[in-house]
Structure formats: C-alpha cells, structure tokens
Amino acid sequence: MTHNYSGKNLLELKKSFGTGKAGFDGNDWWLKEPFAESRAEKGEYELDLSNALVGLTFEEQKEKLKDGYTPAHPAIIAEAIFTHYKKTGKRLCENYTLRTS
C-alpha cells in the first residue's frame, strides 16, 4: 500500500485520531518515550502491512526486506492504518502487530 505521510509524530497523531475504535488504544506507556515525538520525513511511502514476517525476530525480518527497504517509522504505520480505517471502515493489521524502526 502507498501512504502519503503528513509528517506528524505519534503525539500529534493521537490528538488527530484520538483513542478508541478509530484511533489509538487506551494504553499510554509510550507517551513519554523519545520515539513518540520523533517523526519521519513527510512524503509518500510504500508500506507492506501483510503478516508475512510475523513470528520472525526483528533481525530475521530485516533480512527479508527487499533491497533498499527499511522498517517504517511507527508514525507512518499508525497514520496509514488510522487513515485507511477512517476512509473505508476496514481495519488493517487487526489480528497481528508490525515491527517498526
């Protein structure tokens, strides 16, 4: 899937999408972690949100990525998932988790 990432960090995305059915779940352990305020460069990203790498360690997953690909920033993944749900009412990655950078 291709996603046009806004450049918002996770804290900004939480404000935009909220918590609950269409947004973040209720946990807040990550709010004060450094990655919550970090952001990737704004732009278009090609994402693989399939469950093909589930069950592999992070190092094993990185070995299976196509040349030139790196694990995506968590804000890119979160925004793509929430935006897709907002547009379609369909959940992505509902029964599995993805690893991010």
N, C-alpha and C positions, 0 to 999 in steps of 0.2 A: 504494500500500500504506500502511496505517496502522501506526505503530510506537509503542509506549509506552516511551519512553526513560527509563532508570534515573537519569540524571544523572551517570554515571561518565565520567571523562575517558579519553583513549586509553591512558594508562599503566595505569589500573585495569582497563580492558577487556582489555589484553594479559595481565594477571595472571589474569583470569577465563577467557579463551578460549585462552590460550597461543599457541603457534606451530605451524605445520604444517597438516594437512588441514582442521581445523575452526576454525582461528584465523588469526592474522597470518602473513605470510610471514616469512622469516628476516632481512630487512633491518632495520637499526637506525639508519639515518641520522637519523630523526625523533625519537628518544628524548629528545634534549636541546633540541629546538625548543620555543618557547613554546606552540605550539598543542597539544602533547602533554599538557600539564597543564590546558589550558583546558576548560571544559565549557559546554554549553548548559543552559537551564533544564529541569529534569525535567518530563516530561509527554508527551502524545500528539502525534505529528507525522504529517502526511500527506506521504508521500515518493513521488516519481516516479523509479523506478530503471530506466526504459527507456533505450534507447540513442538516443533521438530527437535529442539535442543533440550527439552525437559528431561530431567534425570541425569544430565551431564554436569560435571563440575564446571565452574566458570572458565578455567583454563581449557578444558575439553571443548566448551562452547566456542571460545575464541579461535581455537584451531580449526573449527568447522566453518567459520565465516569466510565468505568469498574474499579474494584478494582486494585490498583497499578498503574493506569494511571494518568498522569498529563497533563495539557495543554502544548503543544510543544513550544519550543523556536522559536521565529519568524525567525531566520536564517535557522533553519531546514526546516520549512514550505516553505520559499521563495526558498531555494535551490532545494527542491523536485519539486516544481511547475515549476521552470525555466528549470531544468534538463529534466523533463518529456516533456516539450514543445520542447526543443532542439532535443530530441531523436525521438519524434513522430509527431511533428507539431500540436498536440492537446492540448487545454487549459484545465487546471483543475480549478475549483472554478471560472468559468468565470462570473457567474451571482450572486454570493454571496461572503461574506467575512467569514474568520475564525477568531476565537479568539485565541490568543497565550499567553504564560506565561507572 
